[in-house]
Amino acid sequence: REAAGPVWSAIHAHPFVRGIGDGSLPEAKFRHYVRQDYLFLIEFARAYALAVYKSPQLADMREAASGLSAILDVEMNLHVKLCANWGLAPGDLEQAPPAPETLAYTRYVLDAGMRGDLLALKVALAPCVIGYAEIATRLAARPQADAATNAYRVWIAEYAGAPYQEVAAKARAHLDHLADRYVTPAR
């Protein structure tokens, strides 16, 4: 993460991210993002199921199962609630065609998981799980983030809120634990 400093800073400065933070992002762009993120979460859930399979220890299986539950039972519901405001049902979200970027990242994550061990899979998952927590925390600190005029305040509050921050903290701690176990000088 630290080695990616300039890239990571550019993500936070991107007009899309800034637009969520201050509410200036055109709604059509946010709608597209939420639909694609819903499709992404379906594949992300599959990756967490793969993490259960790849887990060499029961504690790792429990951590992966907890992540899978957080995706299926909590995070996807946020997307359903947001889209319900636009008259879209879960079936509408599932029928949306995946964008090339969505396909590329989800295929990358699943391929990393299939070819590698649990650490490789968790490294591929980390930018999303941990990244969303950091992005939302930074956005929540901005003055316009919680303004009644910011249509994206619910999204910011969800990812900056304690439940998601806890999910990200656990993912970070588990990643560190896996690194201690798997990383060798050769690797």
C-alpha positions in Angstrom: 0.0 0.0 0.0 2.8 2.4 0.9 4.7 1.5 -2.2 1.7 2.5 -4.3 1.7 6.0 -2.8 1.3 8.1 -6.0 -1.3 5.7 -7.5 -3.2 5.6 -4.2 -3.2 9.4 -3.9 -4.5 9.6 -7.5 -7.4 7.3 -6.6 -8.5 9.7 -3.8 -8.1 12.7 -6.1 -10.1 11.1 -8.9 -13.2 13.2 -9.9 -15.5 10.2 -9.4 -14.3 9.8 -5.8 -14.3 13.5 -5.1 -17.8 13.7 -6.6 -19.1 11.1 -4.2 -17.6 13.1 -1.4 -19.1 16.4 -2.2 -22.3 15.2 -4.0 -21.4 16.6 -7.4 -21.1 13.2 -9.2 -23.8 12.9 -11.8 -26.4 10.4 -10.7 -26.1 8.4 -13.9 -22.5 7.7 -13.2 -23.3 6.6 -9.6 -26.1 4.4 -10.8 -23.8 2.7 -13.3 -21.2 2.2 -10.6 -23.7 0.7 -8.1 -25.0 -1.7 -10.7 -21.5 -2.8 -11.7 -20.4 -3.0 -8.0 -23.4 -5.3 -7.4 -22.2 -7.6 -10.1 -18.7 -7.3 -8.7 -20.0 -8.3 -5.3 -21.5 -11.5 -6.7 -18.1 -12.5 -8.0 -16.4 -11.3 -4.8 -18.7 -13.6 -2.8 -17.5 -16.5 -5.1 -13.9 -15.4 -4.3 -14.6 -15.6 -0.5 -16.2 -19.0 -1.0 -13.0 -20.0 -2.8 -11.1 -18.7 0.2 -13.0 -21.1 2.4 -11.8 -23.9 0.1 -8.3 -22.6 0.0 -8.0 -22.2 3.8 -5.6 -24.6 5.4 -6.8 -23.9 8.9 -10.3 -23.8 10.4 -9.7 -20.3 11.7 -9.0 -19.2 8.1 -12.2 -20.9 7.0 -14.2 -19.0 9.6 -12.7 -15.7 8.6 -13.5 -16.3 4.9 -17.1 -17.4 5.8 -17.5 -14.3 7.8 -16.4 -12.2 4.9 -18.8 -14.1 2.6 -21.6 -13.4 5.0 -20.8 -9.7 5.2 -20.9 -9.5 1.4 -24.2 -11.5 0.9 -26.1 -10.3 4.0 -24.9 -6.8 4.5 -23.0 -5.1 1.6 -25.2 -6.3 -1.2 -28.3 -5.1 0.7 -26.9 -1.5 0.7 -26.8 -1.7 -3.1 -30.4 -3.1 -3.2 -31.6 -0.2 -0.9 -29.8 2.4 -3.1 -31.2 1.0 -6.3 -34.7 0.6 -4.9 -34.8 4.4 -4.7 -34.4 4.4 -8.5 -37.1 1.7 -9.0 -34.6 -1.1 -9.6 -35.2 -4.5 -8.1 -32.4 -7.1 -7.2 -33.3 -9.0 -10.4 -32.7 -5.8 -12.4 -29.2 -5.5 -10.9 -28.4 -9.1 -11.6 -29.4 -8.8 -15.3 -27.2 -5.8 -15.9 -24.5 -6.5 -18.4 -21.0 -6.5 -16.8 -18.7 -3.7 -18.0 -15.3 -4.8 -19.3 -13.6 -3.3 -16.2 -15.9 -5.4 -13.9 -15.1 -8.5 -15.8 -11.4 -7.8 -15.9 -11.0 -7.3 -12.1 -13.3 -10.1 -11.1 -11.5 -12.5 -13.4 -8.2 -11.3 -12.1 -9.3 -12.0 -8.5 -10.7 -15.4 -9.2 -7.7 -16.3 -11.3 -5.3 -15.3 -8.6 -7.3 -17.4 -6.2 -7.4 -20.4 -8.4 -3.7 -20.3 -9.3 -2.3 -19.3 -5.9 -2.7 -20.0 -2.3 -4.9 -18.2 0.3 -2.4 -15.3 0.6 -2.5 -14.7 -3.2 -6.3 -14.6 -3.1 -6.4 -12.3 -0.1 -3.9 -9.9 -1.7 -6.1 -9.7 -4.8 -9.2 -9.0 -2.6 -7.4 -6.4 -0.4 -7.7 -3.3 -2.6 -11.4 -3.5 -2.5 -12.1 -4.6 1.1 -9.5 -2.4 2.7 -9.5 0.3 0.0 -13.2 1.1 0.4 -12.8 1.5 4.1 -10.0 4.1 3.6 -11.7 5.9 0.8 -15.0 6.2 2.8 -13.2 7.3 5.9 -11.5 10.1 4.0 -14.7 11.1 2.3 -16.6 11.1 5.6 -14.1 13.7 6.9 -15.0 16.1 4.2 -17.5 18.9 5.0 -20.1 18.0 2.3 -20.0 14.3 3.0 -23.0 14.2 5.4 -24.8 17.2 3.9 -28.5 16.6 3.2 -27.8 17.7 -0.3 -25.3 14.9 -0.9 -27.2 12.0 -2.5 -24.2 9.7 -1.8 -24.1 10.3 2.0 -25.7 6.9 2.6 -23.0 5.1 0.7 -20.3 7.1 2.5 -21.9 6.4 5.9 -22.1 2.7 5.2 -18.5 2.2 4.2 -17.2 4.7 6.8 -19.4 3.3 9.5 -18.1 1.0 12.3 -19.5 -2.3 10.9 -17.7 -2.0 7.6 -14.6 -0.5 9.2 -14.5 -3.6 11.5 -14.7 -5.9 8.4 -11.8 -4.0 6.8 -9.7 -4.1 10.0 -10.3 -7.9 10.3 -9.3 -8.3 6.6 -6.1 -6.3 7.2 -5.2 -8.3 10.3 -5.9 -11.6 8.6 -3.8 -10.5 5.6 -0.9 -9.6 8.0 -1.3 -13.0 9.7 -1.3 -14.8 6.3 1.8 -12.9 5.3 3.6 -13.9 8.5 2.7 -17.5 7.7 3.3 -17.6 3.9 5.9 -15.0 3.0 9.4 -16.4 2.7 12.6 -14.7 1.5 12.1 -16.4 -1.9 8.5 -15.3 -2.2 
